[in-house]
Amino acid sequence: MSEATSIEFISRAVEYADLAALRIAIFQACGDEEVGRLGPVSTLSPEDRQHLIDRCIELIDTNLDSWSIRTPSDDELYSLLEMVIGVPTPEGDFELRKQVLSFEDYPFFADWQSGEPSATGDFHVAIIGGGFNGVATAVQLEQLGIAYTVYERRSELGGTWSIHKYPDIRVDTLSASYEFSFEKNYQWTEYFARGPEVKGYLRHIAEKFGVMPNLRFEHDLVEARFDDDTQMWNVTFRLPDGSTTSQTVNAIVSAAGLFANPKEPDFPGIEAFGGTVVHPTRWPEDLHLAGKRVAVIGNGSTGVQLLARVAEMAEHTDVFVRTPQWISPRDKYGKHVEPETRWLIDSMPGYWNWCRITSIMHLFNFHRDYLIRDPEFEATGGRITQTSENVRAFLTDYIRTETGGRQDLIDRLMPDHAPMVRRPIVDNGWYRSLTRDDVDLVTDDIVRFTETGIETADGAHHELDVVISATGFDIVKYLWPAEYFGRGGANLHERWEEETPMAYVGMMVPDFPNLFILYGPNSQPVSGGVALPAWYQMWAGFVARCLTQVIENGQRTVEVSREAFEEYNRRLVEESQQIIMVTEETSKRKNYYVNERGRMQVNAPWETCDYYRMTSYPDPEAIVFE
């Protein structure tokens, strides 16, 4: 028996496995009654859990070669989902969970309703941006045979993964979730992939699915203008030499993304600083921190990711924190995928599919658990919900443990807002870095930069050579700096400045026909429940269903009606008034989920499955085809 199939090797593979996913994959493969009885995994006693592990090892050792992947019927899938989750799947949630499982070749994607028309080549789509959204849309259009061109302002694919090159950049969700479901079982090397590997993954997708020939790099969109007479869009791009080139297209998909425009530090006196100021989106390859006094401004995801590496390299590091955040541990963060785990994913039919559900099922009740107050619980003196309170207690203990019980740090690091109402941040050794002798936490406000450092509100002066400004992005600058002009010359940026950035289902705006904005205003449900690449596929599928209807019916344009747009946004604002990140002052303050007018700007207040239904097919009562 080879090492790769020895009982010892199989035992290690099961030990490292997601046991809930493995149990259900084995049951689907062979229907073993004992495996079916031992679950759900989260409810098992230690003795029953070990019994299940032993049974899985035995079945894999004796039966694996006879099992094969198969797509379950809907009735069987309902039963399997109940076995793994522990409760029946509501009928309204079933279709989304089925798509997430990805037994089909192209989940979430659209298809022609009456067979591919012969004239699709006459219809051309411009996709703006070569990140995940742009590539997902390109693959969808490639499958349909609709002509498209992807325009990317940089010289390579990757989007935010091309822009960010700072130390230790990586995804903060499992790599196995941060992938497209039409590419089954990509060979990730780490549980949480680093930036270069993510960028390589995106190039792999573009090459495998035929996108590369349709890419145009170093094309920076300047303006898109709709022609009322021709019902076409004229798009103008700036090239590296400063010249411009123009194209005429039927439709535009803006996949510029949410993190395209870094927020520049604007502290008084910064122009006089004699050292180096670095934004993580422009990390110099030749930046050397050895022997330098370094400041890291910000404790969002980027600042937390890079601190440990910076502190290891620098002579001294000052960490400037304005608002304490809940920063949490993540199992297997920074760990390589073991050979045994890779073998199990490759060899066990259905295991990869079921991992896609088990990795997110703790989020299925996110609305109820974290976002909407429980009056009965609060009447007993609790805050928000019992689950929220439990997580607060866990994270509070985590802060105490990771800081070594240092009260001087704990007092300044304890947030006053509820957990999970801001972007969750994964710890990358951030708390422990603050306990180093050569690292200082600074929580006093920055007053100004000087020629040699930073002065803070307590009167202290911090001598610095390098300032890393991890201050985030201008999230509300959707589509910026490109200008979009719709029917009658309507200027989209001016409209949004007057009103606030708004869209129908996050993607469509009246007076801008055949324009789709991916990661537009309020485009992602706040409750989570699926990883971002799944949303990219859903949005691409919605765009494709709109465009295929235009083409199949011999029409020219698709556009949301003004009435539907206004009603949708009225309901969005009304529904968001239940969400604590909007209603609780400490939660909405300094929170990029909520804009300066108190309106949710990045997310939508809908349950995940509700938004999925809204975007599964274009609503004929809301969307006008002409």
Secondary structure, 3 states (H helix, E strand, C coil): CCHHHCHHHHHHHHHHCCHHHHHHHHHHHHCCHHHHHCCCHHHCCHHHHHHHHHHHHHHHHHHHHHCCCCCCCHHHHHHHHHHHHCCCCCHHHHHHHHHHHCCCCCCCCCCCCCCCCCCHHHCEEEEECCCHHHHHHHHHHHHHCCEEEEEECCCCCCCHHHHCCCCCCECCCCCCCCCCCCCCCCCCCECCCEHHHHHHHHHHHHHHCCCHHHEEECCEEEEEEEECCCCEEEEEEECCCCCEEEEEECEEEECCCCCCCECCCCCCCHHHCCCEEECHHHCCCCCCCECCEEEEECCCHHHHHHHHHHHHHECEEEEECCCCCCEECCCCCCCECCHHHHHHHHHCCCHHHHHHHHCCHHHCCHHHHHHCCCHHHHHCCCCCCHHHHHHHHHHHHHHHHHCCCCHHHHHHHCCCCCCCCCCCEECCCHHHHHCCCCEEEECCCEEEECCCEEEECCCCEEECCEEEECCCECCCCCCCCCEEECHHHCEHHHHHHHCCCCCECCCECCCCCCEEECCCCCCEECCCCCCHHHHHHHHHHHHHHHHHHHHHCCCCCEEECHHHHHHHHHHHHHHHCCCHHHHCHHHHCCCCCECCCCCECCEECCCHHHHHHHHHCCCCCCEEEC
